[in-house]
Amino acid sequence: MVIRYEKQMQKHFGERVRELRKSKNLSQESLALVCGLDRTYIGGVERGERNISLLNIHKIAIALNVHPKELFND
């Protein structure tokens, strides 16, 4: 049950990152370059496959020009 909840959280977070990225007309590659992360890492985050670290959440928020809490909101 806990694992399912964790996966749901990762999926929701990834969907929100994708939504914000697309709203800013950024490709995964562009976002990755601004964040200093690999494009495949961003793809994994968006698919909910990554248990992303706090530091990388912060990098993505800065790159998307949003407060980190916006990555968790609907």
PyMOL Python script that loads the backbone (N, CA, C, O; Angstrom):
from pymol import cmd

cmd.read_pdbstr("""\
ATOM      1  N   MET A   1       0.820  -1.190   0.000  1.00  0.00           N
ATOM      2  CA  MET A   1       0.000   0.000   0.000  1.00  0.00           C
ATOM      3  C   MET A   1       0.864   1.254   0.000  1.00  0.00           C
ATOM      4  O   MET A   1       0.588   2.186  -0.756  1.00  0.00           O
ATOM      5  N   VAL A   2       1.895   1.300   0.822  1.00  0.00           N
ATOM      6  CA  VAL A   2       2.781   2.460   0.886  1.00  0.00           C
ATOM      7  C   VAL A   2       3.494   2.657  -0.444  1.00  0.00           C
ATOM      8  O   VAL A   2       3.639   3.785  -0.915  1.00  0.00           O
ATOM      9  N   ILE A   3       3.939   1.563  -1.046  1.00  0.00           N
ATOM     10  CA  ILE A   3       4.649   1.655  -2.325  1.00  0.00           C
ATOM     11  C   ILE A   3       3.719   2.220  -3.392  1.00  0.00           C
ATOM     12  O   ILE A   3       4.143   3.054  -4.193  1.00  0.00           O
ATOM     13  N   ARG A   4       2.478   1.791  -3.420  1.00  0.00           N
ATOM     14  CA  ARG A   4       1.524   2.303  -4.395  1.00  0.00           C
ATOM     15  C   ARG A   4       1.339   3.817  -4.217  1.00  0.00           C
ATOM     16  O   ARG A   4       1.306   4.556  -5.201  1.00  0.00           O
ATOM     17  N   TYR A   5       1.219   4.277  -2.968  1.00  0.00           N
ATOM     18  CA  TYR A   5       1.069   5.703  -2.678  1.00  0.00           C
ATOM     19  C   TYR A   5       2.294   6.483  -3.146  1.00  0.00           C
ATOM     20  O   TYR A   5       2.165   7.563  -3.723  1.00  0.00           O
ATOM     21  N   GLU A   6       3.475   5.937  -2.896  1.00  0.00           N
ATOM     22  CA  GLU A   6       4.708   6.605  -3.327  1.00  0.00           C
ATOM     23  C   GLU A   6       4.754   6.720  -4.845  1.00  0.00           C
ATOM     24  O   GLU A   6       5.139   7.762  -5.375  1.00  0.00           O
ATOM     25  N   LYS A   7       4.372   5.677  -5.540  1.00  0.00           N
ATOM     26  CA  LYS A   7       4.356   5.708  -7.007  1.00  0.00           C
ATOM     27  C   LYS A   7       3.341   6.729  -7.515  1.00  0.00           C
ATOM     28  O   LYS A   7       3.599   7.438  -8.489  1.00  0.00           O
ATOM     29  N   GLN A   8       2.194   6.800  -6.855  1.00  0.00           N
ATOM     30  CA  GLN A   8       1.184   7.786  -7.243  1.00  0.00           C
ATOM     31  C   GLN A   8       1.714   9.205  -7.059  1.00  0.00           C
ATOM     32  O   GLN A   8       1.470  10.079  -7.890  1.00  0.00           O
ATOM     33  N   MET A   9       2.438   9.426  -5.967  1.00  0.00           N
ATOM     34  CA  MET A   9       3.023  10.748  -5.722  1.00  0.00           C
ATOM     35  C   MET A   9       4.039  11.091  -6.804  1.00  0.00           C
ATOM     36  O   MET A   9       4.044  12.212  -7.314  1.00  0.00           O
ATOM     37  N   GLN A  10       4.893  10.145  -7.156  1.00  0.00           N
ATOM     38  CA  GLN A  10       5.898  10.374  -8.189  1.00  0.00           C
ATOM     39  C   GLN A  10       5.218  10.665  -9.522  1.00  0.00           C
ATOM     40  O   GLN A  10       5.648  11.555 -10.255  1.00  0.00           O
ATOM     41  N   LYS A  11       4.164   9.924  -9.842  1.00  0.00           N
ATOM     42  CA  LYS A  11       3.454  10.122 -11.102  1.00  0.00           C
ATOM     43  C   LYS A  11       2.795  11.496 -11.130  1.00  0.00           C
ATOM     44  O   LYS A  11       2.876  12.203 -12.135  1.00  0.00           O
ATOM     45  N   HIS A  12       2.149  11.875 -10.043  1.00  0.00           N
ATOM     46  CA  HIS A  12       1.500  13.189  -9.974  1.00  0.00           C
ATOM     47  C   HIS A  12       2.537  14.304 -10.123  1.00  0.00           C
ATOM     48  O   HIS A  12       2.320  15.265 -10.861  1.00  0.00           O
ATOM     49  N   PHE A  13       3.655  14.173  -9.427  1.00  0.00           N
ATOM     50  CA  PHE A  13       4.713  15.178  -9.511  1.00  0.00           C
ATOM     51  C   PHE A  13       5.201  15.292 -10.957  1.00  0.00           C
ATOM     52  O   PHE A  13       5.349  16.397 -11.478  1.00  0.00           O
ATOM     53  N   GLY A  14       5.448  14.163 -11.594  1.00  0.00           N
ATOM     54  CA  GLY A  14       5.932  14.164 -12.970  1.00  0.00           C
ATOM     55  C   GLY A  14       4.947  14.787 -13.938  1.00  0.00           C
ATOM     56  O   GLY A  14       5.336  15.522 -14.845  1.00  0.00           O
ATOM     57  N   GLU A  15       3.675  14.494 -13.746  1.00  0.00           N
ATOM     58  CA  GLU A  15       2.644  15.092 -14.602  1.00  0.00           C
ATOM     59  C   GLU A  15       2.616  16.605 -14.442  1.00  0.00           C
ATOM     60  O   GLU A  15       2.414  17.340 -15.408  1.00  0.00           O
ATOM     61  N   ARG A  16       2.821  17.057 -13.215  1.00  0.00           N
ATOM     62  CA  ARG A  16       2.830  18.505 -12.959  1.00  0.00           C
ATOM     63  C   ARG A  16       4.052  19.166 -13.598  1.00  0.00           C
ATOM     64  O   ARG A  16       3.944  20.256 -14.161  1.00  0.00           O
ATOM     65  N   VAL A  17       5.209  18.514 -13.514  1.00  0.00           N
ATOM     66  CA  VAL A  17       6.410  19.049 -14.166  1.00  0.00           C
ATOM     67  C   VAL A  17       6.160  19.152 -15.667  1.00  0.00           C
ATOM     68  O   VAL A  17       6.471  20.174 -16.278  1.00  0.00           O
ATOM     69  N   ARG A  18       5.601  18.101 -16.264  1.00  0.00           N
ATOM     70  CA  ARG A  18       5.326  18.104 -17.704  1.00  0.00           C
ATOM     71  C   ARG A  18       4.359  19.234 -18.067  1.00  0.00           C
ATOM     72  O   ARG A  18       4.568  19.948 -19.048  1.00  0.00           O
ATOM     73  N   GLU A  19       3.303  19.385 -17.269  1.00  0.00           N
ATOM     74  CA  GLU A  19       2.319  20.433 -17.521  1.00  0.00           C
ATOM     75  C   GLU A  19       2.972  21.819 -17.506  1.00  0.00           C
ATOM     76  O   GLU A  19       2.741  22.625 -18.408  1.00  0.00           O
ATOM     77  N   LEU A  20       3.775  22.092 -16.496  1.00  0.00           N
ATOM     78  CA  LEU A  20       4.434  23.394 -16.396  1.00  0.00           C
ATOM     79  C   LEU A  20       5.462  23.589 -17.507  1.00  0.00           C
ATOM     80  O   LEU A  20       5.580  24.681 -18.062  1.00  0.00           O
ATOM     81  N   ARG A  21       6.201  22.537 -17.828  1.00  0.00           N
ATOM     82  CA  ARG A  21       7.204  22.620 -18.905  1.00  0.00           C
ATOM     83  C   ARG A  21       6.531  22.967 -20.226  1.00  0.00           C
ATOM     84  O   ARG A  21       6.992  23.848 -20.952  1.00  0.00           O
ATOM     85  N   LYS A  22       5.450  22.278 -20.531  1.00  0.00           N
ATOM     86  CA  LYS A  22       4.749  22.523 -21.789  1.00  0.00           C
ATOM     87  C   LYS A  22       4.115  23.907 -21.819  1.00  0.00           C
ATOM     88  O   LYS A  22       4.073  24.548 -22.869  1.00  0.00           O
ATOM     89  N   SER A  23       3.625  24.369 -20.681  1.00  0.00           N
ATOM     90  CA  SER A  23       3.010  25.703 -20.629  1.00  0.00           C
ATOM     91  C   SER A  23       4.032  26.797 -20.912  1.00  0.00           C
ATOM     92  O   SER A  23       3.675  27.905 -21.312  1.00  0.00           O
ATOM     93  N   LYS A  24       5.300  26.477 -20.702  1.00  0.00           N
ATOM     94  CA  LYS A  24       6.384  27.434 -20.965  1.00  0.00           C
ATOM     95  C   LYS A  24       7.051  27.152 -22.309  1.00  0.00           C
ATOM     96  O   LYS A  24       8.087  27.733 -22.634  1.00  0.00           O
ATOM     97  N   ASN A  25       6.444  26.253 -23.084  1.00  0.00           N
ATOM     98  CA  ASN A  25       6.942  25.889 -24.413  1.00  0.00           C
ATOM     99  C   ASN A  25       8.392  25.427 -24.394  1.00  0.00           C
ATOM    100  O   ASN A  25       9.188  25.803 -25.255  1.00  0.00           O
ATOM    101  N   LEU A  26       8.720  24.620 -23.415  1.00  0.00           N
ATOM    102  CA  LEU A  26      10.067  24.058 -23.313  1.00  0.00           C
ATOM    103  C   LEU A  26      10.039  22.574 -23.676  1.00  0.00           C
ATOM    104  O   LEU A  26       9.099  21.857 -23.332  1.00  0.00           O
ATOM    105  N   SER A  27      11.061  22.134 -24.362  1.00  0.00           N
ATOM    106  CA  SER A  27      11.228  20.705 -24.599  1.00  0.00           C
ATOM    107  C   SER A  27      11.888  20.098 -23.362  1.00  0.00           C
ATOM    108  O   SER A  27      12.412  20.818 -22.512  1.00  0.00           O
ATOM    109  N   GLN A  28      11.856  18.783 -23.271  1.00  0.00           N
ATOM    110  CA  GLN A  28      12.560  18.123 -22.168  1.00  0.00           C
ATOM    111  C   GLN A  28      14.045  18.468 -22.238  1.00  0.00           C
ATOM    112  O   GLN A  28      14.683  18.698 -21.210  1.00  0.00           O
ATOM    113  N   GLU A  29      14.582  18.504 -23.431  1.00  0.00           N
ATOM    114  CA  GLU A  29      16.004  18.802 -23.584  1.00  0.00           C
ATOM    115  C   GLU A  29      16.328  20.217 -23.110  1.00  0.00           C
ATOM    116  O   GLU A  29      17.330  20.431 -22.428  1.00  0.00           O
ATOM    117  N   SER A  30      15.482  21.182 -23.471  1.00  0.00           N
ATOM    118  CA  SER A  30      15.714  22.568 -23.037  1.00  0.00           C
ATOM    119  C   SER A  30      15.658  22.690 -21.526  1.00  0.00           C
ATOM    120  O   SER A  30      16.505  23.339 -20.912  1.00  0.00           O
ATOM    121  N   LEU A  31      14.649  22.057 -20.927  1.00  0.00           N
ATOM    122  CA  LEU A  31      14.529  22.097 -19.465  1.00  0.00           C
ATOM    123  C   LEU A  31      15.751  21.455 -18.820  1.00  0.00           C
ATOM    124  O   LEU A  31      16.305  21.981 -17.855  1.00  0.00           O
ATOM    125  N   ALA A  32      16.161  20.323 -19.359  1.00  0.00           N
ATOM    126  CA  ALA A  32      17.322  19.622 -18.809  1.00  0.00           C
ATOM    127  C   ALA A  32      18.573  20.490 -18.866  1.00  0.00           C
ATOM    128  O   ALA A  32      19.350  20.528 -17.912  1.00  0.00           O
ATOM    129  N   LEU A  33      18.767  21.183 -19.975  1.00  0.00           N
ATOM    130  CA  LEU A  33      19.946  22.050 -20.109  1.00  0.00           C
ATOM    131  C   LEU A  33      19.938  23.169 -19.069  1.00  0.00           C
ATOM    132  O   LEU A  33      20.964  23.460 -18.453  1.00  0.00           O
ATOM    133  N   VAL A  34      18.785  23.787 -18.880  1.00  0.00           N
ATOM    134  CA  VAL A  34      18.685  24.878 -17.898  1.00  0.00           C
ATOM    135  C   VAL A  34      18.915  24.355 -16.484  1.00  0.00           C
ATOM    136  O   VAL A  34      19.519  25.036 -15.655  1.00  0.00           O
ATOM    137  N   CYS A  35      18.432  23.147 -16.211  1.00  0.00           N
ATOM    138  CA  CYS A  35      18.566  22.540 -14.877  1.00  0.00           C
ATOM    139  C   CYS A  35      19.953  21.968 -14.618  1.00  0.00           C
ATOM    140  O   CYS A  35      20.356  21.795 -13.467  1.00  0.00           O
ATOM    141  N   GLY A  36      20.676  21.678 -15.686  1.00  0.00           N
ATOM    142  CA  GLY A  36      21.946  20.983 -15.517  1.00  0.00           C
ATOM    143  C   GLY A  36      21.743  19.495 -15.260  1.00  0.00           C
ATOM    144  O   GLY A  36      22.570  18.840 -14.626  1.00  0.00           O
ATOM    145  N   LEU A  37      20.628  18.972 -15.764  1.00  0.00           N
ATOM    146  CA  LEU A  37      20.308  17.561 -15.615  1.00  0.00           C
ATOM    147  C   LEU A  37      20.245  16.915 -16.994  1.00  0.00           C
ATOM    148  O   LEU A  37      20.199  17.613 -18.007  1.00  0.00           O
ATOM    149  N   ASP A  38      20.242  15.604 -17.036  1.00  0.00           N
ATOM    150  CA  ASP A  38      20.166  14.895 -18.304  1.00  0.00           C
ATOM    151  C   ASP A  38      18.720  14.836 -18.798  1.00  0.00           C
ATOM    152  O   ASP A  38      17.793  14.744 -17.994  1.00  0.00           O
ATOM    153  N   ARG A  39      18.528  14.888 -20.111  1.00  0.00           N
ATOM    154  CA  ARG A  39      17.196  14.829 -20.691  1.00  0.00           C
ATOM    155  C   ARG A  39      16.474  13.543 -20.293  1.00  0.00           C
ATOM    156  O   ARG A  39      15.270  13.560 -20.036  1.00  0.00           O
ATOM    157  N   THR A  40      17.201  12.437 -20.242  1.00  0.00           N
ATOM    158  CA  THR A  40      16.566  11.167 -19.874  1.00  0.00           C
ATOM    159  C   THR A  40      16.103  11.182 -18.412  1.00  0.00           C
ATOM    160  O   THR A  40      15.131  10.514 -18.059  1.00  0.00           O
ATOM    161  N   TYR A  41      16.796  11.941 -17.571  1.00  0.00           N
ATOM    162  CA  TYR A  41      16.386  12.086 -16.173  1.00  0.00           C
ATOM    163  C   TYR A  41      15.057  12.841 -16.111  1.00  0.00           C
ATOM    164  O   TYR A  41      14.143  12.438 -15.391  1.00  0.00           O
ATOM    165  N   ILE A  42      14.953  13.937 -16.866  1.00  0.00           N
ATOM    166  CA  ILE A  42      13.707  14.716 -16.905  1.00  0.00           C
ATOM    167  C   ILE A  42      12.566  13.835 -17.403  1.00  0.00           C
ATOM    168  O   ILE A  42      11.465  13.877 -16.854  1.00  0.00           O
ATOM    169  N   GLY A  43      12.821  13.036 -18.439  1.00  0.00           N
ATOM    170  CA  GLY A  43      11.803  12.120 -18.948  1.00  0.00           C
ATOM    171  C   GLY A  43      11.355  11.133 -17.883  1.00  0.00           C
ATOM    172  O   GLY A  43      10.163  10.858 -17.746  1.00  0.00           O
ATOM    173  N   GLY A  44      12.305  10.602 -17.131  1.00  0.00           N
ATOM    174  CA  GLY A  44      11.975   9.672 -16.052  1.00  0.00           C
ATOM    175  C   GLY A  44      11.159  10.323 -14.953  1.00  0.00           C
ATOM    176  O   GLY A  44      10.252   9.706 -14.395  1.00  0.00           O
ATOM    177  N   VAL A  45      11.481  11.570 -14.642  1.00  0.00           N
ATOM    178  CA  VAL A  45      10.711  12.320 -13.642  1.00  0.00           C
ATOM    179  C   VAL A  45       9.281  12.491 -14.141  1.00  0.00           C
ATOM    180  O   VAL A  45       8.328  12.236 -13.404  1.00  0.00           O
ATOM    181  N   GLU A  46       9.129  12.920 -15.386  1.00  0.00           N
ATOM    182  CA  GLU A  46       7.798  13.165 -15.932  1.00  0.00           C
ATOM    183  C   GLU A  46       6.960  11.897 -16.027  1.00  0.00           C
ATOM    184  O   GLU A  46       5.735  11.965 -15.934  1.00  0.00           O
ATOM    185  N   ARG A  47       7.578  10.775 -16.205  1.00  0.00           N
ATOM    186  CA  ARG A  47       6.850   9.501 -16.252  1.00  0.00           C
ATOM    187  C   ARG A  47       6.612   8.918 -14.858  1.00  0.00           C
ATOM    188  O   ARG A  47       5.960   7.882 -14.725  1.00  0.00           O
ATOM    189  N   GLY A  48       7.126   9.562 -13.836  1.00  0.00           N
ATOM    190  CA  GLY A  48       6.950   9.090 -12.463  1.00  0.00           C
ATOM    191  C   GLY A  48       7.848   7.930 -12.110  1.00  0.00           C
ATOM    192  O   GLY A  48       7.555   7.176 -11.183  1.00  0.00           O
ATOM    193  N   GLU A  49       8.937   7.778 -12.838  1.00  0.00           N
ATOM    194  CA  GLU A  49       9.854   6.665 -12.605  1.00  0.00           C
ATOM    195  C   GLU A  49      10.977   7.008 -11.629  1.00  0.00           C
ATOM    196  O   GLU A  49      11.670   6.118 -11.136  1.00  0.00           O
ATOM    197  N   ARG A  50      11.152   8.279 -11.356  1.00  0.00           N
ATOM    198  CA  ARG A  50      12.252   8.728 -10.504  1.00  0.00           C
ATOM    199  C   ARG A  50      11.751   9.206  -9.151  1.00  0.00           C
ATOM    200  O   ARG A  50      10.738   9.900  -9.059  1.00  0.00           O
ATOM    201  N   ASN A  51      12.469   8.828  -8.106  1.00  0.00           N
ATOM    202  CA  ASN A  51      12.236   9.376  -6.774  1.00  0.00           C
ATOM    203  C   ASN A  51      13.200  10.550  -6.656  1.00  0.00           C
ATOM    204  O   ASN A  51      14.334  10.404  -6.199  1.00  0.00           O
ATOM    205  N   ILE A  52      12.733  11.691  -7.070  1.00  0.00           N
ATOM    206  CA  ILE A  52      13.570  12.874  -7.272  1.00  0.00           C
ATOM    207  C   ILE A  52      14.027  13.468  -5.932  1.00  0.00           C
ATOM    208  O   ILE A  52      13.286  13.459  -4.949  1.00  0.00           O
ATOM    209  N   SER A  53      15.248  13.977  -5.916  1.00  0.00           N
ATOM    210  CA  SER A  53      15.802  14.570  -4.696  1.00  0.00           C
ATOM    211  C   SER A  53      15.329  16.010  -4.521  1.00  0.00           C
ATOM    212  O   SER A  53      14.887  16.658  -5.470  1.00  0.00           O
ATOM    213  N   LEU A  54      15.430  16.483  -3.315  1.00  0.00           N
ATOM    214  CA  LEU A  54      15.069  17.864  -3.001  1.00  0.00           C
ATOM    215  C   LEU A  54      15.885  18.844  -3.837  1.00  0.00           C
ATOM    216  O   LEU A  54      15.346  19.840  -4.321  1.00  0.00           O
ATOM    217  N   LEU A  55      17.163  18.578  -4.010  1.00  0.00           N
ATOM    218  CA  LEU A  55      18.005  19.483  -4.793  1.00  0.00           C
ATOM    219  C   LEU A  55      17.537  19.562  -6.242  1.00  0.00           C
ATOM    220  O   LEU A  55      17.532  20.642  -6.832  1.00  0.00           O
ATOM    221  N   ASN A  56      17.145  18.427  -6.819  1.00  0.00           N
ATOM    222  CA  ASN A  56      16.690  18.443  -8.206  1.00  0.00           C
ATOM    223  C   ASN A  56      15.299  19.066  -8.337  1.00  0.00           C
ATOM    224  O   ASN A  56      14.990  19.667  -9.365  1.00  0.00           O
ATOM    225  N   ILE A  57      14.467  18.932  -7.318  1.00  0.00           N
ATOM    226  CA  ILE A  57      13.183  19.640  -7.307  1.00  0.00           C
ATOM    227  C   ILE A  57      13.449  21.136  -7.368  1.00  0.00           C
ATOM    228  O   ILE A  57      12.792  21.861  -8.115  1.00  0.00           O
ATOM    229  N   HIS A  58      14.398  21.586  -6.592  1.00  0.00           N
ATOM    230  CA  HIS A  58      14.741  23.008  -6.565  1.00  0.00           C
ATOM    231  C   HIS A  58      15.278  23.464  -7.922  1.00  0.00           C
ATOM    232  O   HIS A  58      14.898  24.532  -8.402  1.00  0.00           O
ATOM    233  N   LYS A  59      16.142  22.683  -8.538  1.00  0.00           N
ATOM    234  CA  LYS A  59      16.686  23.029  -9.859  1.00  0.00           C
ATOM    235  C   LYS A  59      15.574  23.149 -10.898  1.00  0.00           C
ATOM    236  O   LYS A  59      15.561  24.086 -11.697  1.00  0.00           O
ATOM    237  N   ILE A  60      14.653  22.207 -10.882  1.00  0.00           N
ATOM    238  CA  ILE A  60      13.551  22.237 -11.853  1.00  0.00           C
ATOM    239  C   ILE A  60      12.648  23.435 -11.602  1.00  0.00           C
ATOM    240  O   ILE A  60      12.221  24.094 -12.550  1.00  0.00           O
ATOM    241  N   ALA A  61      12.353  23.724 -10.354  1.00  0.00           N
ATOM    242  CA  ALA A  61      11.510  24.879 -10.025  1.00  0.00           C
ATOM    243  C   ALA A  61      12.152  26.174 -10.513  1.00  0.00           C
ATOM    244  O   ALA A  61      11.475  27.026 -11.089  1.00  0.00           O
ATOM    245  N   ILE A  62      13.442  26.324 -10.288  1.00  0.00           N
ATOM    246  CA  ILE A  62      14.144  27.525 -10.754  1.00  0.00           C
ATOM    247  C   ILE A  62      14.071  27.611 -12.271  1.00  0.00           C
ATOM    248  O   ILE A  62      13.795  28.679 -12.817  1.00  0.00           O
ATOM    249  N   ALA A  63      14.315  26.507 -12.954  1.00  0.00           N
ATOM    250  CA  ALA A  63      14.303  26.494 -14.417  1.00  0.00           C
ATOM    251  C   ALA A  63      12.919  26.829 -14.967  1.00  0.00           C
ATOM    252  O   ALA A  63      12.801  27.455 -16.020  1.00  0.00           O
ATOM    253  N   LEU A  64      11.876  26.414 -14.256  1.00  0.00           N
ATOM    254  CA  LEU A  64      10.508  26.709 -14.693  1.00  0.00           C
ATOM    255  C   LEU A  64      10.006  28.045 -14.159  1.00  0.00           C
ATOM    256  O   LEU A  64       8.893  28.467 -14.473  1.00  0.00           O
ATOM    257  N   ASN A  65      10.825  28.704 -13.356  1.00  0.00           N
ATOM    258  CA  ASN A  65      10.487  29.996 -12.765  1.00  0.00           C
ATOM    259  C   ASN A  65       9.211  29.916 -11.926  1.00  0.00           C
ATOM    260  O   ASN A  65       8.315  30.753 -12.042  1.00  0.00           O
ATOM    261  N   VAL A  66       9.155  28.877 -11.071  1.00  0.00           N
ATOM    262  CA  VAL A  66       8.030  28.709 -10.149  1.00  0.00           C
ATOM    263  C   VAL A  66       8.581  28.388  -8.764  1.00  0.00           C
ATOM    264  O   VAL A  66       9.731  27.971  -8.621  1.00  0.00           O
ATOM    265  N   HIS A  67       7.760  28.584  -7.767  1.00  0.00           N
ATOM    266  CA  HIS A  67       8.120  28.177  -6.410  1.00  0.00           C
ATOM    267  C   HIS A  67       8.041  26.652  -6.362  1.00  0.00           C
ATOM    268  O   HIS A  67       7.149  26.073  -6.983  1.00  0.00           O
ATOM    269  N   PRO A  68       8.938  25.991  -5.650  1.00  0.00           N
ATOM    270  CA  PRO A  68       8.900  24.529  -5.606  1.00  0.00           C
ATOM    271  C   PRO A  68       7.522  23.956  -5.235  1.00  0.00           C
ATOM    272  O   PRO A  68       7.150  22.893  -5.732  1.00  0.00           O
ATOM    273  N   LYS A  69       6.775  24.630  -4.385  1.00  0.00           N
ATOM    274  CA  LYS A  69       5.453  24.105  -4.009  1.00  0.00           C
ATOM    275  C   LYS A  69       4.521  24.004  -5.206  1.00  0.00           C
ATOM    276  O   LYS A  69       3.598  23.191  -5.195  1.00  0.00           O
ATOM    277  N   GLU A  70       4.743  24.817  -6.244  1.00  0.00           N
ATOM    278  CA  GLU A  70       3.913  24.752  -7.449  1.00  0.00           C
ATOM    279  C   GLU A  70       4.061  23.427  -8.184  1.00  0.00           C
ATOM    280  O   GLU A  70       3.188  23.041  -8.961  1.00  0.00           O
ATOM    281  N   LEU A  71       5.164  22.736  -7.936  1.00  0.00           N
ATOM    282  CA  LEU A  71       5.380  21.436  -8.579  1.00  0.00           C
ATOM    283  C   LEU A  71       4.515  20.351  -7.939  1.00  0.00           C
ATOM    284  O   LEU A  71       4.380  19.259  -8.492  1.00  0.00           O
ATOM    285  N   PHE A  72       3.934  20.644  -6.786  1.00  0.00           N
ATOM    286  CA  PHE A  72       3.109  19.676  -6.083  1.00  0.00           C
ATOM    287  C   PHE A  72       1.625  20.009  -6.162  1.00  0.00           C
ATOM    288  O   PHE A  72       0.784  19.184  -5.803  1.00  0.00           O
ATOM    289  N   ASN A  73       1.297  21.206  -6.627  1.00  0.00           N
ATOM    290  CA  ASN A  73      -0.113  21.646  -6.706  1.00  0.00           C
ATOM    291  C   ASN A  73      -0.761  21.110  -7.963  1.00  0.00           C
ATOM    292  O   ASN A  73      -0.086  20.778  -8.937  1.00  0.00           O
ATOM    293  N   ASP A  74      -2.093  21.030  -7.929  1.00  0.00           N
ATOM    294  CA  ASP A  74      -2.848  20.599  -9.117  1.00  0.00           C
ATOM    295  C   ASP A  74      -2.966  21.725 -10.105  1.00  0.00           C
ATOM    296  O   ASP A  74      -3.567  21.555 -11.166  1.00  0.00           O
TER     297      ASP A  74
END
""", "prot")
cmd.dss("prot")
cmd.show_as("cartoon", "prot")
cmd.util.cbc("prot")
cmd.orient("prot")
